[in-house]
């Protein structure tokens, strides 16, 4: 689970189950605006979704794959990617 936190340097995405902060493709984990942080939050959640699906596919767990696919479609399927 992730949450956006405000620091003196900007906004960060805290991973509440790990010790690392979510980061962009350049390794940056501090963002100037709340909008940038929210976009990174969305990306972090999608990355986790892909990881979970991959693990279920590797294990051959068709029921979990179907469940996760439906859940992630509900969570991410209707989100507009604007800007």
ZAVEXPA-867929 format. One record per atom (N, C-alpha, C): residue in one letter; x, y, z. Coordinates in steps of 0.1 Angstrom, whole numbers, padded with zeros to 4 digits. Each point is the difference from the previous one (the first is absolute). Layout:
BEGIN
- rest:east:north:up
- A:X:Y:Z .
...
REM end
This chain:
BEGIN
- rest:east:north:up
- X:0008:-0012:0000 .
- X:-0008:0012:0000 .
- X:0009:0012:0000 .
- X:-0004:0010:-0008 .
- X:0008:0012:-0001 .
- X:-0008:0012:0005 .
- X:0007:0011:0004 .
- X:-0007:0012:0003 .
- X:0009:0012:-0004 .
- X:-0006:0011:-0003 .
- X:0008:0012:-0003 .
- X:0003:0007:0013 .
- X:0012:0004:0002 .
- X:0004:0008:0011 .
- X:0007:0013:-0004 .
- X:-0002:0010:0008 .
- X:0006:0013:-0003 .
- X:0013:0001:0009 .
- X:0011:0004:-0007 .
- X:0012:0002:0007 .
- X:0005:0014:-0002 .
- X:0011:0004:0006 .
- X:0005:0014:-0002 .
- X:0005:0001:-0015 .
- X:0004:-0011:-0006 .
- X:0005:0001:-0014 .
- X:-0011:-0001:-0010 .
- X:-0011:-0006:0003 .
- X:-0011:-0002:-0009 .
- X:-0009:-0011:0004 .
- X:-0005:-0007:-0010 .
- X:-0010:-0011:0003 .
- X:0007:-0014:-0003 .
- X:-0002:-0010:0008 .
- X:0005:-0013:-0002 .
- X:-0011:-0010:0002 .
- X:0003:-0012:-0007 .
- X:-0010:-0011:0001 .
- X:0006:-0010:0009 .
- X:-0005:-0002:0012 .
- X:0005:-0009:0010 .
- X:-0006:-0014:-0002 .
- X:0008:-0010:0000 .
- X:-0004:-0014:-0001 .
- X:-0002:-0004:0015 .
- X:-0012:-0002:0004 .
- X:-0002:-0003:0014 .
- X:0004:-0015:0004 .
- X:0003:-0008:-0010 .
- X:0004:-0014:0002 .
- X:0015:-0002:-0002 .
- X:0007:0010:-0004 .
- X:0014:-0001:-0003 .
- X:0008:0012:0005 .
- X:0012:0000:-0002 .
- X:0008:0011:0005 .
- X:0003:0011:-0011 .
- X:-0003:-0004:-0013 .
- X:0003:0009:-0011 .
- X:-0012:0009:-0003 .
- X:0003:0012:-0006 .
- X:-0010:0008:-0006 .
- X:-0002:-0003:-0015 .
- X:-0012:0002:-0005 .
- X:-0002:-0002:-0014 .
- X:0008:0010:-0008 .
- X:0005:-0004:-0011 .
- X:0009:0010:-0008 .
- X:-0004:-0002:-0015 .
- X:0004:0011:-0007 .
- X:-0003:0000:-0015 .
- X:0011:-0008:-0007 .
- X:0000:0000:-0013 .
- X:0009:-0007:-0008 .
- X:0014:0005:0001 .
- X:0002:0012:0005 .
- X:0013:0006:0002 .
- X:0006:-0002:0015 .
- X:-0008:-0007:0008 .
- X:0003:-0002:0014 .
- X:-0004:0011:0009 .
- X:-0006:0010:-0005 .
- X:-0005:0011:0008 .
- X:-0012:-0004:0009 .
- X:0001:0003:0013 .
- X:-0011:-0003:0009 .
- X:-0006:0012:0007 .
- X:0003:0012:-0004 .
- X:-0005:0012:0006 .
- X:-0006:0008:-0012 .
- X:-0012:0004:0002 .
- X:-0008:0007:-0011 .
- X:-0004:0014:0005 .
- X:0001:0010:-0010 .
- X:-0003:0014:0003 .
- X:-0015:0003:0003 .
- X:-0009:-0008:-0006 .
- X:-0014:0003:0001 .
- X:-0008:-0012:0005 .
- X:-0011:0002:0005 .
- X:-0009:-0011:0004 .
- X:-0004:-0007:-0012 .
- X:-0002:0006:-0011 .
- X:-0005:-0006:-0013 .
- X:0011:-0010:-0005 .
- X:0013:0004:0001 .
- X:0011:-0009:-0004 .
- X:0000:-0012:0009 .
- X:-0002:0002:0013 .
- X:0000:-0011:0010 .
- X:-0011:-0009:-0002 .
- X:-0012:0005:-0003 .
- X:-0012:-0009:-0003 .
- X:0002:-0008:-0012 .
- X:0006:0005:-0010 .
- X:0003:-0008:-0012 .
- X:0010:-0011:0003 .
- X:0010:0003:0008 .
- X:0009:-0010:0004 .
- X:-0006:-0011:0009 .
- X:-0010:0004:0008 .
- X:-0007:-0009:0009 .
- X:-0008:-0010:-0009 .
- X:-0006:0006:-0010 .
- X:-0008:-0009:-0010 .
- X:0010:-0010:-0006 .
- X:0011:0005:-0005 .
- X:0010:-0009:-0006 .
- X:0005:-0011:0009 .
- X:0003:0004:0013 .
- X:0004:-0010:0010 .
- X:-0010:-0011:0002 .
- X:-0013:0004:0000 .
- X:-0011:-0010:0002 .
- X:-0001:-0009:-0012 .
- X:0002:0006:-0012 .
- X:-0001:-0009:-0012 .
- X:0012:-0009:0000 .
- X:0012:0004:0003 .
- X:0012:-0009:0001 .
- X:-0003:-0011:0010 .
- X:-0006:0002:0011 .
- X:-0003:-0010:0010 .
- X:-0010:-0010:-0007 .
- X:-0010:0006:-0007 .
- X:-0010:-0009:-0006 .
- X:0006:-0009:-0010 .
- X:0009:0005:-0008 .
- X:0007:-0008:-0010 .
- X:0008:-0011:0007 .
- X:0007:0004:0011 .
- X:0008:-0010:0007 .
- X:-0008:-0012:0006 .
- X:-0012:0004:0006 .
- X:-0009:-0010:0005 .
- X:-0005:-0009:-0011 .
- X:-0004:0005:-0011 .
- X:-0005:-0008:-0011 .
- X:0011:-0009:-0005 .
- X:0012:0005:-0001 .
- X:0011:-0008:-0005 .
- X:0002:-0012:0009 .
- X:0000:0003:0013 .
- X:0002:-0011:0010 .
- X:-0011:-0011:-0001 .
- X:-0012:0004:-0002 .
- X:-0011:-0009:-0001 .
- X:0001:-0008:-0013 .
- X:0004:0006:-0011 .
- X:0002:-0007:-0012 .
- X:0011:-0010:0001 .
- X:0011:0004:0006 .
- X:0011:-0009:0001 .
- X:-0004:-0013:0008 .
- X:-0008:0002:0010 .
- X:-0004:-0011:0009 .
- X:-0012:-0008:-0007 .
- X:-0005:0005:-0011 .
- X:-0011:-0007:-0007 .
- X:-0013:0001:0008 .
- X:-0002:0010:0007 .
- X:-0012:0002:0009 .
- X:-0010:0008:-0008 .
- X:-0008:-0008:-0009 .
- X:-0009:0007:-0009 .
- X:-0011:0007:0008 .
- X:-0004:-0005:0011 .
- X:-0011:0007:0008 .
- X:0005:0013:0005 .
- X:0012:0001:0005 .
- X:0006:0013:0005 .
- X:0002:0009:-0011 .
- X:0005:-0005:-0012 .
- X:0002:0009:-0011 .
- X:-0013:0006:-0004 .
- X:-0011:-0008:-0001 .
- X:-0013:0006:-0004 .
- X:-0005:0010:0010 .
- X:0002:-0003:0013 .
- X:-0004:0009:0011 .
- X:0007:0013:-0001 .
- X:0014:-0001:-0001 .
- X:0008:0012:-0001 .
- X:-0003:0008:-0012 .
- X:-0002:-0006:-0011 .
- X:-0003:0007:-0013 .
- X:-0013:0008:0002 .
- X:-0010:-0006:0005 .
- X:-0013:0007:0002 .
- X:0002:0011:0010 .
- X:0006:-0002:0011 .
- X:0002:0010:0010 .
- X:0008:0012:-0006 .
- X:0011:-0003:-0007 .
- X:0008:0011:-0006 .
- X:-0008:0007:-0011 .
- X:-0008:-0007:-0007 .
- X:-0008:0007:-0010 .
- X:-0009:0010:0006 .
- X:-0006:-0004:0011 .
- X:-0009:0009:0008 .
- X:0007:0012:0005 .
- X:0012:-0002:0005 .
- X:0008:0010:0006 .
- X:0006:0010:-0010 .
- X:0005:-0006:-0011 .
- X:0008:0008:-0009 .
- X:-0006:0002:-0014 .
- X:-0010:-0008:-0003 .
- X:-0006:0000:-0013 .
- X:-0007:0013:-0005 .
- X:-0006:0007:0009 .
- X:-0007:0012:-0004 .
- X:0008:0013:0002 .
- X:0012:-0001:0004 .
- X:0008:0012:0003 .
- X:0005:0007:-0013 .
- X:-0003:0013:-0001 .
- X:0005:0007:-0011 .
- X:0014:0004:0002 .
- X:0009:-0002:-0010 .
- X:0014:0004:0000 .
- X:0001:0014:-0007 .
- X:-0003:0010:0007 .
- X:0001:0013:-0006 .
- X:0013:0007:0003 .
- X:0002:0011:-0007 .
- X:0012:0008:0002 .
- X:0012:-0005:-0006 .
REM end
